[in-house]
Amino acid sequence: MQNTKNAIDHLKQHQTYPATKEELVKECNELSDFSAEDKEWFIKNLPAGTYKSADDVIGALGLKPAQTMAM
């Protein structure tokens, strides 16, 4: 996932919960500001299930806010 910061921002600010993997994938596929590679990564790495919050999704994907900082 190259666009980690925007993914986290979207999950926290624009996604409604609870949300299933299928709902999250549908939303992801409709976003124009993410690359095909990031969308594919999201789909492959998000485990099936229902998520109660953005933090649940972020944790399931192993995303960390620290990844958003330039090195």
C-alpha positions as CSV (number, residue, x, y, z in Angstrom):
1,M,0.0,0.0,0.0
2,Q,1.7,3.2,-1.2
3,N,-1.1,5.6,-0.3
4,T,-1.3,4.7,3.4
5,K,-2.1,8.1,4.7
6,N,-5.1,8.6,2.4
7,A,-6.3,5.1,3.0
8,I,-6.3,5.7,6.8
9,D,-7.9,9.1,6.3
10,H,-10.7,7.6,4.1
11,L,-11.4,4.8,6.5
12,K,-11.7,7.2,9.4
13,Q,-13.5,10.1,7.8
14,H,-15.6,8.7,4.9
15,Q,-16.5,5.1,5.6
16,T,-19.5,4.1,7.7
17,Y,-19.5,1.2,10.2
18,P,-20.2,-1.5,10.8
19,A,-18.9,-2.6,7.3
20,T,-18.2,-6.0,5.9
21,K,-15.2,-6.8,3.7
22,E,-17.5,-6.8,0.7
23,E,-18.8,-3.3,1.5
24,L,-15.3,-2.0,2.1
25,V,-14.0,-3.5,-1.2
26,K,-17.0,-2.0,-3.1
27,E,-16.2,1.4,-1.7
28,C,-12.5,1.0,-2.4
29,N,-13.2,0.1,-6.0
30,E,-15.2,3.3,-6.5
31,L,-12.5,5.6,-5.3
32,S,-10.6,7.3,-8.1
33,D,-7.7,8.6,-6.0
34,F,-6.2,5.2,-5.3
35,S,-4.0,3.3,-7.8
36,A,-5.0,-0.1,-9.1
37,E,-2.1,-1.6,-7.2
38,D,-3.3,-0.1,-3.9
39,K,-6.8,-1.3,-4.5
40,E,-5.5,-4.8,-5.3
41,W,-3.4,-4.8,-2.2
42,F,-6.4,-3.8,-0.1
43,I,-8.6,-6.5,-1.5
44,K,-5.9,-9.2,-1.0
45,N,-4.9,-8.2,2.5
46,L,-8.2,-7.4,4.2
47,P,-9.5,-10.5,5.9
48,A,-13.2,-11.5,5.6
49,G,-15.4,-10.2,8.3
50,T,-17.4,-7.3,9.6
51,Y,-15.5,-4.3,11.0
52,K,-16.9,-2.1,13.7
53,S,-14.6,0.8,13.2
54,A,-11.7,2.3,11.1
55,D,-9.3,1.1,13.7
56,D,-10.5,-2.5,13.3
57,V,-9.8,-2.2,9.5
58,I,-6.5,-0.5,10.0
59,G,-5.4,-3.2,12.5
60,A,-6.5,-6.0,10.3
61,L,-4.5,-4.6,7.4
62,G,-1.5,-4.0,9.6
63,L,-1.4,-0.3,8.6
64,K,0.3,2.1,11.0
65,P,0.1,5.8,11.1
66,A,3.9,5.9,11.3
67,Q,3.9,4.5,7.7
68,T,2.5,7.9,6.6
69,M,5.7,9.8,7.6
70,A,8.4,10.3,5.0
71,M,11.7,8.8,5.8
